[in-house]
């Protein structure tokens, strides 16, 4: 990974790039995708997942 991509990761794991319009971006390590936390819809997705888990456990 080059330095220009590295600066968009907060704490090394949270991708935050307001200039990238994508909601899902490839992970920097390994396979899979991660969420661009600079996009407002990403927070809605996270809250929906957490809410669903809490609902199922409760």
C-alpha positions as CSV (number, residue, x, y, z in Angstrom):
1,X,0.0,0.0,0.0
2,X,1.3,3.4,-0.8
3,X,1.4,6.4,1.6
4,X,-1.5,8.2,-0.1
5,X,-3.8,5.3,0.7
6,X,-2.4,4.8,4.2
7,X,-3.4,8.3,5.3
8,X,-7.1,7.5,4.7
9,X,-7.0,4.8,7.4
10,X,-7.8,5.9,11.0
11,X,-6.2,3.8,13.7
12,X,-5.0,1.6,10.8
13,X,-8.3,-0.1,10.3
14,X,-11.1,2.4,9.7
15,X,-11.2,3.8,6.1
16,X,-12.2,7.4,6.0
17,X,-11.9,9.2,2.7
18,X,-14.4,12.0,1.9
19,X,-13.1,12.3,-1.7
20,X,-13.9,8.6,-2.4
21,X,-17.6,8.3,-3.3
22,X,-17.6,4.5,-2.8
23,X,-19.4,3.1,0.2
24,X,-17.5,-0.2,0.2
25,X,-13.8,-0.3,-0.7
26,X,-11.3,-3.2,-0.9
27,X,-9.5,-4.0,2.4
28,X,-5.9,-2.9,2.6
29,X,-4.9,-6.3,4.0
30,X,-6.3,-9.6,3.0
31,X,-9.5,-10.3,1.0
32,X,-12.8,-8.6,1.4
33,X,-14.3,-5.1,1.6
34,X,-14.5,-2.4,4.3
35,X,-16.8,0.5,4.7
36,X,-15.8,4.1,3.9
37,X,-16.8,5.8,7.1
38,X,-16.7,9.2,5.4
39,X,-20.0,8.4,3.7
40,X,-23.2,9.0,5.8
41,X,-24.9,5.9,4.6
42,X,-22.0,3.8,6.1
43,X,-23.1,4.9,9.6
44,X,-26.7,3.9,8.8
45,X,-25.4,0.4,7.7
46,X,-23.4,0.0,10.9
47,X,-26.3,1.1,13.1
48,X,-28.7,-1.3,11.3
49,X,-26.3,-4.2,11.8
50,X,-25.8,-3.3,15.5
51,X,-29.5,-2.8,16.0
52,X,-30.3,-6.1,14.4
53,X,-27.8,-7.9,16.6
54,X,-29.2,-6.2,19.7
55,X,-32.7,-7.1,18.7
56,X,-31.9,-10.8,18.1
57,X,-30.0,-11.1,21.4
58,X,-32.7,-9.3,23.4
